[in-house]
Amino acid sequence: MSRVDRETSHKILMVEDNPGDVRLIQEALNEIPIIIEMSVARDGQQALDMLGFSDNSEEIGLPQIILLDLNLPVRSGQEVLNILKSDLRTRGIPVVIFSSSGADQDIKQSYDNHANCYISKPVNLDDYLHVIRESFDFWLNRAVIPGAI
């Protein structure tokens, strides 16, 4: 039995500069039978602005989960992760790194910066969609996260 109230909207921030990846992730999440309110930041600075780290008017409030790519324009994913995990307001938000990099250095640095999970983007389309669905099933249905109970 799932813990998630299927009538409740779950806020997710996706930080991804590749429009193809954004589309695939949204498609995969549309197949999950829960309501997801997805915001998309196209670069690291925009993500920080949306989370209230500047006076920018596009602030969205705090999401329950952040899906973060590493290779981003303006500010890198590692820089964004470091800022998020250094701030009391955002420290408890699970940050899932979803990157095309499988480099040991990127993985180690992500966990050193307190990422909650690191997933390498699969090349195969079916695997890609499957890993997104499984990841969000875990984070929204099984893991206990702030604001979800």
DSSP file (Angstrom, degrees, kcal/mol; ACC not computed):
  #  RESIDUE AA STRUCTURE BP1 BP2  ACC     N-H-->O    O-->H-N    N-H-->O    O-->H-N    TCO  KAPPA ALPHA  PHI   PSI    X-CA   Y-CA   Z-CA
    1    1 A M              0   0    0      0, 0.0     2,-0.2     0, 0.0     0, 0.0   0.000 360.0 360.0 360.0 133.0    0.0    0.0    0.0
    2    2 A S        -     0   0    0      1,-0.1   140,-0.1     2,-0.1   139,-0.1  -0.515 360.0-150.3 -80.8 144.1    1.4    3.4   -1.0
    3    3 A R        +     0   0    0    138,-0.9     2,-0.2    -2,-0.2    -1,-0.1   0.739  68.0 102.0 -79.4 -24.7    1.8    6.2    1.6
    4    4 A V  S    S-     0   0    0    137,-0.1     2,-0.7     1,-0.1    -2,-0.1  -0.410  73.3-131.6 -73.1 130.3    1.3    8.9   -1.0
    5    5 A D    >   -     0   0    0     -2,-0.2     3,-1.6     1,-0.1    -1,-0.1  -0.712  14.3-150.8 -75.0 115.2   -2.1   10.6   -1.1
    6    6 A R  T 3  S+     0   0    0     -2,-0.7    29,-0.3     1,-0.3    -1,-0.1   0.567  93.1  58.0 -71.1  -6.9   -2.9   10.5   -4.8
    7    7 A E  T 3  S+     0   0    0     27,-0.1     2,-0.3     2,-0.1    -1,-0.3   0.585  89.0  91.5 -93.0 -13.9   -5.0   13.7   -4.5
    8    8 A T  S <  S-     0   0    0     -3,-1.6    27,-0.6     1,-0.0     2,-0.4  -0.627  77.0-127.2 -86.2 138.7   -2.1   15.7   -3.2
    9    9 A S  E     -a   35   0A   0     -2,-0.3     2,-0.6    25,-0.1    27,-0.2  -0.687  18.3-150.0 -83.4 136.2    0.2   17.6   -5.6
   10   10 A H  E     -a   36   0A   0     25,-2.1    27,-2.3    -2,-0.4     2,-0.4  -0.940  10.6-139.3-111.6 119.9    3.9   16.9   -5.2
   11   11 A K  E     +a   37   0A   0     -2,-0.6    53,-2.8    25,-0.2    54,-1.2  -0.653  25.0 176.7 -84.7 126.7    6.2   19.7   -6.1
   12   12 A I  E     -ab  38  65A   0     25,-2.4    27,-2.5    -2,-0.4     2,-0.6  -0.990  18.8-153.1-129.2 136.6    9.3   18.8   -8.0
   13   13 A L  E     -ab  39  66A   0     52,-2.3    54,-2.8    -2,-0.4     2,-0.5  -0.954  10.1-164.0-108.6 121.5   12.1   21.0   -9.4
   14   14 A M  E     -ab  40  67A   0     25,-3.0    27,-2.8    -2,-0.6     2,-0.7  -0.917   2.8-163.9-102.8 125.6   13.9   19.7  -12.5
   15   15 A V  E     +ab  41  68A   0     52,-3.4    54,-2.3    -2,-0.5     2,-0.3  -0.890  36.3 135.8-111.3 100.2   17.2   21.4  -13.2
   16   16 A E        -     0   0    0     25,-2.0    56,-0.1    -2,-0.7    27,-0.1  -0.982  40.1-166.8-152.3 128.0   18.0   20.4  -16.8
   17   17 A D        +     0   0    0     -2,-0.3    25,-0.1    54,-0.3     3,-0.1   0.561  68.7  89.9 -94.9  -9.6   19.2   22.3  -19.8
   18   18 A N     >  -     0   0    0      1,-0.2     4,-2.3     2,-0.0     3,-0.3  -0.794  62.1-157.9 -92.4 112.7   18.5   19.7  -22.4
   19   19 A P  H  > S+     0   0    0      0, 0.0     4,-2.4     0, 0.0    -1,-0.2   0.828  92.8  56.5 -59.4 -32.2   14.9   20.1  -23.8
   20   20 A G  H  > S+     0   0    0      2,-0.2     4,-2.3     1,-0.2     5,-0.2   0.913 108.4  46.1 -65.2 -42.4   14.9   16.4  -25.0
   21   21 A D  H  > S+     0   0    0     -3,-0.3     4,-2.7     2,-0.2     5,-0.2   0.898 110.7  53.5 -66.3 -40.1   15.7   15.2  -21.4
   22   22 A V  H  X S+     0   0    0     -4,-2.3     4,-2.5     1,-0.2     5,-0.2   0.945 110.7  47.0 -58.3 -47.7   13.0   17.5  -20.0
   23   23 A R  H  X S+     0   0    0     -4,-2.4     4,-2.4     1,-0.2    -2,-0.2   0.912 113.0  48.2 -61.5 -44.8   10.5   16.1  -22.4
   24   24 A L  H  X S+     0   0    0     -4,-2.3     4,-2.5     2,-0.2    -1,-0.2   0.907 112.4  48.4 -64.2 -41.9   11.4   12.5  -21.6
   25   25 A I  H  X S+     0   0    0     -4,-2.7     4,-2.4     2,-0.2    -2,-0.2   0.919 112.3  48.5 -65.7 -43.1   11.3   13.0  -17.9
   26   26 A Q  H  X S+     0   0    0     -4,-2.5     4,-1.8    -5,-0.2    -1,-0.2   0.903 111.2  51.3 -62.7 -40.3    7.9   14.7  -18.1
   27   27 A E  H  X S+     0   0    0     -4,-2.4     4,-0.6    -5,-0.2    -2,-0.2   0.923 111.1  47.4 -62.0 -45.1    6.6   11.9  -20.2
   28   28 A A  H >< S+     0   0    0     -4,-2.5     3,-0.9     1,-0.2     4,-0.2   0.907 112.5  49.1 -63.6 -41.6    7.9    9.3  -17.7
   29   29 A L  H >< S+     0   0    0     -4,-2.4     3,-1.3     1,-0.2     5,-0.3   0.780  99.8  65.8 -71.7 -26.0    6.3   11.2  -14.8
   30   30 A N  H 3< S+     0   0    0     -4,-1.8    -1,-0.2     1,-0.3    -2,-0.2   0.739  96.9  57.8 -64.7 -21.4    3.0   11.5  -16.6
   31   31 A E  T << S+     0   0    0     -3,-0.9    -1,-0.3    -4,-0.6    -2,-0.2   0.546  84.3  94.7 -86.3  -7.7    2.7    7.7  -16.4
   32   32 A I  S <  S-     0   0    0     -3,-1.3     2,-2.2    -4,-0.2     4,-0.1  -0.742  82.0-129.1 -85.4 128.2    3.0    7.8  -12.6
   33   33 A P  S    S+     0   0    0      0, 0.0     2,-0.3     0, 0.0    -1,-0.1  -0.182  77.4  86.4 -79.1  50.4   -0.5    7.8  -11.1
   34   34 A I  S    S-     0   0    0     -2,-2.2     2,-0.6    -5,-0.3    -2,-0.1  -0.949  85.6 -98.9-138.4 162.1    0.0   10.8   -8.8
   35   35 A I  E     -a    9   0A   0    -27,-0.6   -25,-2.1   -29,-0.3     2,-0.5  -0.716  40.5-174.2 -86.1 121.9   -0.3   14.5   -9.2
   36   36 A I  E     -a   10   0A   0     -2,-0.6     2,-0.8   -27,-0.2   -25,-0.2  -0.973  17.5-157.2-121.4 126.0    3.1   16.1   -9.9
   37   37 A E  E     -a   11   0A   0    -27,-2.3   -25,-2.4    -2,-0.5     2,-0.5  -0.883  24.0-164.8 -99.4 103.7    3.6   19.9  -10.1
   38   38 A M  E     -a   12   0A   0     -2,-0.8     2,-0.4   -27,-0.2   -25,-0.2  -0.794  13.4-174.0-100.4 127.6    6.8   20.2  -12.1
   39   39 A S  E     -a   13   0A   0    -27,-2.5   -25,-3.0    -2,-0.5     2,-0.5  -0.916  12.9-151.5-111.3 146.2    8.9   23.3  -12.4
   40   40 A V  E     -a   14   0A   0     -2,-0.4     2,-0.4   -27,-0.2   -25,-0.2  -0.975   9.7-167.6-124.7 127.4   11.9   23.4  -14.8
   41   41 A A  E     -a   15   0A   0    -27,-2.8   -25,-2.0    -2,-0.5     3,-0.0  -0.945   9.1-158.0-107.8 133.6   15.0   25.5  -14.4
   42   42 A R  S    S+     0   0    0     -2,-0.4     2,-0.3   -27,-0.2    -1,-0.1   0.516  74.2  18.7 -92.3  -6.4   17.2   25.6  -17.6
   43   43 A D  S  > S-     0   0    0     29,-0.1     4,-1.9     1,-0.1    31,-0.2  -0.969  84.1-101.0-154.6 168.9   20.4   26.5  -15.7
   44   44 A G  H  > S+     0   0    0     29,-1.6     4,-1.9    31,-0.7    30,-0.1   0.861 118.1  50.3 -64.0 -38.4   21.9   26.5  -12.3
   45   45 A Q  H  > S+     0   0    0     28,-0.4     4,-2.7     1,-0.2    -1,-0.2   0.912 108.2  52.8 -67.8 -41.0   21.3   30.2  -11.6
   46   46 A Q  H  > S+     0   0    0      1,-0.2     4,-2.6     2,-0.2    -1,-0.2   0.897 107.6  53.0 -60.4 -39.0   17.7   30.0  -12.6
   47   47 A A  H  X S+     0   0    0     -4,-1.9     4,-1.4     2,-0.2    -1,-0.2   0.933 110.2  46.7 -60.8 -46.1   17.3   27.1  -10.2
   48   48 A L  H  <>S+     0   0    0     -4,-1.9     5,-2.8     1,-0.2     6,-0.3   0.895 111.9  51.3 -64.1 -39.7   18.7   29.1   -7.3
   49   49 A D  H ><5S+     0   0    0     -4,-2.7     3,-1.6     1,-0.2     5,-0.4   0.928 108.6  51.3 -60.6 -45.2   16.5   32.1   -8.3
   50   50 A M  H 3<5S+     0   0    0     -4,-2.6    10,-2.9     1,-0.3    11,-0.8   0.773 108.3  52.9 -64.4 -26.3   13.4   29.8   -8.3
   51   51 A L  T 3<5S-     0   0    0     -4,-1.4    -1,-0.3     8,-0.2    -2,-0.2   0.334 124.2-101.1 -93.6   6.8   14.3   28.6   -4.8
   52   52 A G  T < 5S+     0   0    0     -3,-1.6    -3,-0.2    -4,-0.1    -2,-0.1   0.713  81.2 131.5  87.1  21.5   14.6   32.1   -3.4
   53   53 A F  S   <S+     0   0    0     -5,-2.8     2,-0.3    -6,-0.1    -4,-0.2   0.309  75.7  27.7 -88.4   9.7   18.4   32.6   -3.4
   54   54 A S  S    S-     0   0    0     -5,-0.4     5,-0.1    -6,-0.3     0, 0.0  -0.895  93.6 -96.4-150.5-179.6   18.0   36.0   -5.1
   55   55 A D  S    S+     0   0    0     -2,-0.3    -6,-0.0     3,-0.0     4,-0.0   0.269  73.7 138.1 -86.2  12.0   15.5   38.8   -5.3
   56   56 A N    >   -     0   0    0      1,-0.1     3,-0.7     2,-0.1    -2,-0.2  -0.308  55.6-137.5 -60.9 139.8   14.3   37.3   -8.6
   57   57 A S  T 3  S+     0   0    0      1,-0.2    -1,-0.1     3,-0.0    -7,-0.0   0.497  89.0  80.7 -80.4  -3.3   10.5   37.4   -8.8
   58   58 A E  T 3   +     0   0    0    -12,-0.0    -1,-0.2     2,-0.0    -2,-0.1   0.212  58.9 147.3 -89.7  18.5   10.1   33.9  -10.3
   59   59 A E    <   -     0   0    0     -3,-0.7    -8,-0.2     1,-0.1    -9,-0.2  -0.268  28.0-171.4 -56.9 135.0   10.5   32.1   -6.9
   60   60 A I        -     0   0    0    -10,-2.9    -9,-0.1     1,-0.4    -1,-0.1   0.461  36.6-115.3-106.7  -5.2    8.4   28.9   -6.8
   61   61 A G        -     0   0    0    -11,-0.8    -1,-0.4     2,-0.0    -9,-0.1  -0.355  55.2 -42.1  86.5 179.9    8.6   28.0   -3.1
   62   62 A L        -     0   0    0     -2,-0.1   -51,-0.1    -3,-0.1     2,-0.1  -0.698  56.0-146.8 -91.1 130.4   10.4   24.8   -2.0
   63   63 A P        -     0   0    0      0, 0.0   -51,-0.2     0, 0.0     3,-0.1  -0.357  18.0-126.4 -82.9 170.0    9.8   21.6   -3.8
   64   64 A Q  S    S+     0   0    0    -53,-2.8     2,-0.3     1,-0.3   -52,-0.2   0.769  94.0  18.4 -83.2 -29.2    9.8   18.1   -2.2
   65   65 A I  E     -b   12   0A   0    -54,-1.2   -52,-2.3    28,-0.2     2,-0.5  -0.994  64.4-152.5-143.1 144.7   12.4   16.8   -4.6
   66   66 A I  E     -bc  13  95A   0     28,-2.5    30,-3.1    -2,-0.3     2,-0.7  -0.986   4.7-159.5-120.0 125.0   15.1   18.3   -6.8
   67   67 A L  E     -bc  14  96A   0    -54,-2.8   -52,-3.4    -2,-0.5     2,-0.5  -0.922  23.3-169.7-101.5 114.4   16.2   16.4   -9.9
   68   68 A L  E     -bc  15  97A   0     28,-2.8    30,-2.3    -2,-0.7     2,-0.2  -0.923  18.9-155.5-122.2 122.5   19.6   18.0  -10.8
   69   69 A D        -     0   0    0    -54,-2.3    30,-0.2    -2,-0.5     3,-0.1  -0.566  13.2-145.7 -80.5 155.1   21.8   17.6  -13.9
   70   70 A L  S    S+     0   0    0     -2,-0.2     7,-3.0     1,-0.2     2,-1.4   0.869  83.5  66.7 -89.9 -41.5   25.5   18.3  -13.4
   71   71 A N  S    S+     0   0    0      5,-0.2   -54,-0.3     6,-0.1    -1,-0.2  -0.640  72.1 148.0 -89.3  88.6   26.5   19.9  -16.7
   72   72 A L        -     0   0    0     -2,-1.4   -29,-0.1    -3,-0.1     2,-0.1  -0.872  46.0-112.7-122.1 151.4   24.5   23.1  -16.6
   73   73 A P  S    S+     0   0    0      0, 0.0     2,-2.4     0, 0.0   -29,-1.6  -0.392  92.7  11.7 -75.1 163.2   25.2   26.6  -18.0
   74   74 A V  S    S+     0   0    0    -31,-0.2     2,-0.4   -30,-0.1   -31,-0.1  -0.401 136.6  21.1  70.5 -64.5   25.8   29.6  -15.8
   75   75 A R  S    S-     0   0    0     -2,-2.4   -31,-0.7     4,-0.0   -30,-0.1  -1.000  87.6-122.3-131.2 133.7   26.3   27.6  -12.5
   76   76 A S     >  -     0   0    0     -2,-0.4     4,-2.3     1,-0.1    -5,-0.2  -0.210  23.6-112.4 -70.4 161.9   27.2   23.9  -12.5
   77   77 A G  H  > S+     0   0    0     -7,-3.0     4,-2.9     1,-0.2     5,-0.2   0.872 118.8  54.9 -60.3 -38.1   25.1   21.3  -10.8
   78   78 A Q  H  > S+     0   0    0     -8,-0.4     4,-2.5     2,-0.2    -1,-0.2   0.906 108.0  48.8 -63.6 -40.5   27.9   20.8   -8.3
   79   79 A E  H  > S+     0   0    0      2,-0.2     4,-2.1     1,-0.2    -2,-0.2   0.921 113.1  47.1 -64.9 -43.5   27.8   24.5   -7.4
   80   80 A V  H  X S+     0   0    0     -4,-2.3     4,-2.8     2,-0.2    -2,-0.2   0.935 112.2  50.3 -62.4 -46.6   24.0   24.4   -7.0
   81   81 A L  H  X S+     0   0    0     -4,-2.9     4,-2.5     1,-0.2    -2,-0.2   0.916 109.4  50.9 -57.7 -45.8   24.1   21.2   -4.9
   82   82 A N  H  X S+     0   0    0     -4,-2.5     4,-0.8     1,-0.2    -1,-0.2   0.902 112.3  46.5 -60.1 -43.0   26.7   22.8   -2.6
   83   83 A I  H >X S+     0   0    0     -4,-2.1     4,-0.6     2,-0.2     3,-0.6   0.929 112.9  49.7 -65.7 -45.6   24.6   25.9   -2.1
   84   84 A L  H >< S+     0   0    0     -4,-2.8     3,-0.8     1,-0.2     6,-0.3   0.909 113.3  44.7 -61.1 -43.2   21.4   23.9   -1.5
   85   85 A K  H 3< S+     0   0    0     -4,-2.5    -1,-0.2     1,-0.2    -2,-0.2   0.573 109.8  56.8 -82.1  -8.0   23.0   21.6    1.1
   86   86 A S  H << S+     0   0    0     -4,-0.8     2,-0.5    -3,-0.6    -1,-0.2   0.519  94.0  80.1 -94.4  -7.6   24.8   24.5    2.8
   87   87 A D  S XX S-     0   0    0     -3,-0.8     4,-1.9    -4,-0.6     3,-0.7  -0.867  72.6-143.1-106.9 130.5   21.5   26.4    3.5
   88   88 A L  T 34 S+     0   0    0     -2,-0.5     4,-0.4     1,-0.2    -1,-0.1   0.831  99.8  58.0 -58.8 -33.8   19.2   25.4    6.4
   89   89 A R  T 34 S+     0   0    0      1,-0.2    -1,-0.2     2,-0.1     3,-0.1   0.844 121.5  22.8 -65.8 -34.6   16.1   26.2    4.3
   90   90 A T  T X4 S+     0   0    0     -3,-0.7     3,-1.6    -6,-0.3    -2,-0.2   0.476  93.2  98.0-113.9  -5.4   17.0   23.7    1.5
   91   91 A R  T 3< S+     0   0    0     -4,-1.9    -3,-0.1     1,-0.3    -2,-0.1   0.840  84.8  50.5 -55.1 -38.5   19.3   21.2    3.2
   92   92 A G  T 3  S+     0   0    0     -4,-0.4    -1,-0.3    -3,-0.1    -2,-0.1   0.529  82.7 105.7 -83.4  -5.4   16.6   18.6    3.9
   93   93 A I  S <  S-     0   0    0     -3,-1.6     2,-0.2    -9,-0.2   -28,-0.2  -0.621  79.2-116.9 -75.6 124.9   15.2   18.6    0.3
   94   94 A P        -     0   0    0      0, 0.0   -28,-2.5     0, 0.0     2,-0.6  -0.429  27.9-158.7 -62.1 129.9   16.3   15.3   -1.4
   95   95 A V  E     -c   66   0A   0     19,-0.2    21,-2.1   -30,-0.2    22,-1.1  -0.958   3.6-164.6-114.6 117.2   18.5   16.1   -4.4
   96   96 A V  E     -cd  67 117A   0    -30,-3.1   -28,-2.8    -2,-0.6     2,-0.5  -0.898  12.6-144.5-102.5 115.6   18.7   13.4   -7.0
   97   97 A I  E     -cd  68 118A   0     20,-2.9    22,-3.0    -2,-0.6     2,-0.5  -0.695  18.2-177.4 -79.3 126.7   21.6   13.8   -9.4
   98   98 A F  E     + d   0 119A   0    -30,-2.3     2,-0.3    -2,-0.5    22,-0.2  -0.889  22.1 155.2-127.7  97.7   20.5   12.7  -12.9
   99   99 A S  E     - d   0 120A   0     20,-2.0    22,-3.1    -2,-0.5   -30,-0.1  -0.883  54.8-134.7-131.4 152.2   23.6   13.0  -15.1
  100  100 A S  S    S+     0   0    0     -2,-0.3     2,-0.4    20,-0.2    20,-0.1   0.604  83.8  97.9 -76.6 -11.6   25.0   11.6  -18.3
  101  101 A S        +     0   0    0      1,-0.1    -2,-0.2     2,-0.1    20,-0.1  -0.616  42.8 174.6 -81.5 133.1   28.3   11.4  -16.5
  102  102 A G        +     0   0    0     -2,-0.4     2,-0.1    18,-0.1    -1,-0.1   0.141  35.2 138.7-114.3  15.6   29.4    8.2  -15.0
  103  103 A A     >  -     0   0    0      1,-0.1     4,-2.2     4,-0.0     3,-0.4  -0.401  57.1-135.3 -67.5 132.2   32.8    9.5  -13.9
  104  104 A D  H  > S+     0   0    0      1,-0.2     4,-3.1     2,-0.2     5,-0.2   0.871 105.5  56.6 -53.4 -40.1   33.9    8.4  -10.5
  105  105 A Q  H  > S+     0   0    0      1,-0.2     4,-2.5     2,-0.2    -1,-0.2   0.906 108.0  46.6 -61.3 -42.8   35.1   12.0   -9.7
  106  106 A D  H  > S+     0   0    0     -3,-0.4     4,-2.1     2,-0.2    -1,-0.2   0.904 114.3  47.7 -65.8 -41.3   31.5   13.4  -10.5
  107  107 A I  H  X S+     0   0    0     -4,-2.2     4,-2.2     2,-0.2     5,-0.2   0.947 114.3  45.7 -65.0 -48.7   29.9   10.7   -8.4
  108  108 A K  H  X S+     0   0    0     -4,-3.1     4,-2.6     1,-0.2    -2,-0.2   0.926 113.4  49.2 -61.0 -45.6   32.3   11.2   -5.4
  109  109 A Q  H  X S+     0   0    0     -4,-2.5     4,-1.8    -5,-0.2    -1,-0.2   0.882 108.9  54.0 -63.0 -38.0   32.0   15.0   -5.5
  110  110 A S  H  <>S+     0   0    0     -4,-2.1     5,-2.5     2,-0.2    -1,-0.2   0.936 112.6  42.1 -62.0 -46.4   28.2   14.7   -5.6
  111  111 A Y  H ><5S+     0   0    0     -4,-2.2     3,-1.6     3,-0.2    -2,-0.2   0.863 111.0  56.1 -70.8 -33.8   28.1   12.6   -2.5
  112  112 A D  H 3<5S+     0   0    0     -4,-2.6    -1,-0.2     1,-0.3    -2,-0.2   0.842 106.8  51.4 -61.9 -32.1   30.7   14.8   -0.9
  113  113 A N  T 3<5S-     0   0    0     -4,-1.8    -1,-0.3    -5,-0.2    -2,-0.2   0.266 127.7-104.6 -88.3  10.9   28.3   17.7   -1.5
  114  114 A H  T < 5 +     0   0    0     -3,-1.6   -19,-0.2     1,-0.2    -3,-0.2   0.785  54.7 172.8  74.6  32.3   25.6   15.6    0.1
  115  115 A A      < -     0   0    0     -5,-2.5    -1,-0.2     1,-0.1   -19,-0.1  -0.419  29.5-142.6 -61.3 147.2   23.5   14.5   -2.9
  116  116 A N  S    S+     0   0    0    -21,-2.1     2,-0.3     1,-0.3   -20,-0.2   0.687  77.8   0.5 -86.1 -19.4   20.9   12.0   -1.8
  117  117 A C  E     -d   96   0A   0    -22,-1.1   -20,-2.9    -7,-0.1     2,-0.4  -0.965  58.2-150.0-165.9 147.8   21.2    9.9   -4.9
  118  118 A Y  E     +d   97   0A   0     -2,-0.3     2,-0.4   -22,-0.2   -20,-0.2  -0.987  17.5 178.6-128.6 121.7   23.3    9.7   -8.1
  119  119 A I  E     -d   98   0A   0    -22,-3.0   -20,-2.0    -2,-0.4     2,-0.4  -0.987  21.8-140.5-124.7 126.8   21.8    8.2  -11.2
  120  120 A S  E     -d   99   0A   0     -2,-0.4   -20,-0.2   -22,-0.2   -18,-0.1  -0.723  33.1-110.5 -82.2 132.2   23.6    8.0  -14.6
  121  121 A K        -     0   0    0    -22,-3.1     7,-0.1    -2,-0.4    -1,-0.1  -0.452  33.5-127.4 -64.3 122.8   21.2    8.7  -17.5
  122  122 A P        -     0   0    0      0, 0.0    -1,-0.1     0, 0.0     6,-0.0  -0.376   4.6-143.8 -68.1 152.2   20.7    5.4  -19.4
  123  123 A V  S    S+     0   0    0     -2,-0.1     2,-0.3     5,-0.0    -2,-0.0   0.843  79.8  82.2 -83.2 -37.5   21.3    5.6  -23.1
  124  124 A N  S  > S-     0   0    0      1,-0.1     4,-2.6     2,-0.0     5,-0.2  -0.532  78.5-137.6 -72.6 130.8   18.4    3.2  -24.0
  125  125 A L  H  > S+     0   0    0     -2,-0.3     4,-2.6     1,-0.2     5,-0.2   0.903 102.4  48.8 -57.6 -47.2   15.0    4.9  -24.1
  126  126 A D  H  > S+     0   0    0      1,-0.2     4,-2.3     2,-0.2    -1,-0.2   0.905 113.6  47.2 -62.0 -40.9   13.1    2.2  -22.3
  127  127 A D  H  > S+     0   0    0      2,-0.2     4,-2.7     1,-0.2    -1,-0.2   0.894 110.5  53.6 -65.4 -39.7   15.8    2.1  -19.6
  128  128 A Y  H  X S+     0   0    0     -4,-2.6     4,-1.8     2,-0.2    -2,-0.2   0.951 112.3  42.6 -59.4 -52.0   15.7    5.9  -19.3
  129  129 A L  H  X S+     0   0    0     -4,-2.6     4,-2.3     1,-0.2    -1,-0.2   0.892 114.6  52.2 -63.1 -40.1   11.9    6.0  -18.8
  130  130 A H  H  X S+     0   0    0     -4,-2.3     4,-2.8    -5,-0.2     5,-0.2   0.919 107.8  49.9 -63.3 -45.2   12.0    3.0  -16.4
  131  131 A V  H  X S+     0   0    0     -4,-2.7     4,-2.3     2,-0.2    -1,-0.2   0.867 111.1  50.0 -66.7 -35.1   14.7    4.6  -14.2
  132  132 A I  H  X S+     0   0    0     -4,-1.8     4,-2.4    -5,-0.2     5,-0.3   0.956 113.2  45.5 -65.2 -49.7   12.8    7.9  -13.9
  133  133 A R  H  X S+     0   0    0     -4,-2.3     4,-2.1     1,-0.2    -2,-0.2   0.924 115.7  46.7 -60.0 -44.8    9.6    6.1  -13.0
  134  134 A E  H  X S+     0   0    0     -4,-2.8     4,-2.3     2,-0.2    -1,-0.2   0.891 111.3  51.6 -65.5 -39.9   11.3    3.8  -10.5
  135  135 A S  H  X S+     0   0    0     -4,-2.3     4,-2.7    -5,-0.2    -2,-0.2   0.937 113.9  42.2 -63.3 -47.2   13.2    6.7   -8.9
  136  136 A F  H  X S+     0   0    0     -4,-2.4     4,-2.5     2,-0.2     5,-0.4   0.819 110.1  57.2 -73.6 -28.8   10.2    8.8   -8.4
  137  137 A D  H  X>S+     0   0    0     -4,-2.1     4,-2.2    -5,-0.3     5,-0.6   0.934 111.3  45.1 -61.1 -44.2    8.2    5.8   -7.2
  138  138 A F  I  X>S+     0   0    0     -4,-2.3     5,-2.9     3,-0.2     4,-1.9   0.969 117.0  42.4 -61.6 -54.1   10.9    5.4   -4.5
  139  139 A W  I  <5S+     0   0    0     -4,-2.7    -2,-0.2     1,-0.2    -1,-0.2   0.823 125.5  33.1 -68.1 -31.9   11.1    9.0   -3.5
  140  140 A L  I  <5S+     0   0    0     -4,-2.5    -1,-0.2    -5,-0.2    -2,-0.2   0.731 130.4  28.9 -97.3 -23.2    7.3    9.7   -3.5
  141  141 A N  I  <5S+     0   0    0     -4,-2.2  -138,-0.9    -5,-0.4    -3,-0.2   0.697 131.3  20.7-109.7 -23.6    5.9    6.3   -2.4
  142  142 A R  I  <<S+     0   0    0     -4,-1.9    -3,-0.2    -5,-0.6    -4,-0.1   0.791 102.5  73.8-117.1 -45.9    8.6    4.7   -0.2
  143  143 A A  S   <S-     0   0    0     -5,-2.9     2,-0.7    -6,-0.2     0, 0.0  -0.444  74.6-129.3 -72.8 145.7   11.0    7.2    1.2
  144  144 A V        +     0   0    0     -2,-0.1    -4,-0.1    -3,-0.0    -1,-0.1  -0.878  38.0 175.0 -94.5 116.1    9.9    9.5    4.0
  145  145 A I    >   -     0   0    0     -2,-0.7     3,-1.9    -6,-0.1     4,-0.3  -0.871  38.7 -83.5-123.1 155.0   10.8   13.1    2.9
  146  146 A P  T 3  S+     0   0    0      0, 0.0    -1,-0.1     0, 0.0     0, 0.0  -0.270 113.8  14.8 -56.4 137.3   10.1   16.5    4.4
  147  147 A G  T 3  S+     0   0    0      1,-0.1   -83,-0.1    -3,-0.0    -3,-0.0   0.419 104.1  92.4  81.8  -1.9    6.7   17.8    3.6
  148  148 A A    <         0   0    0     -3,-1.9    -1,-0.1     1,-0.1   -84,-0.0   0.505 360.0 360.0-103.0  -5.5    5.4   14.5    2.3
  149  149 A I              0   0    0     -4,-0.3    -1,-0.1  -145,-0.1    -5,-0.0   0.404 360.0 360.0-117.9 360.0    3.8   13.2    5.5
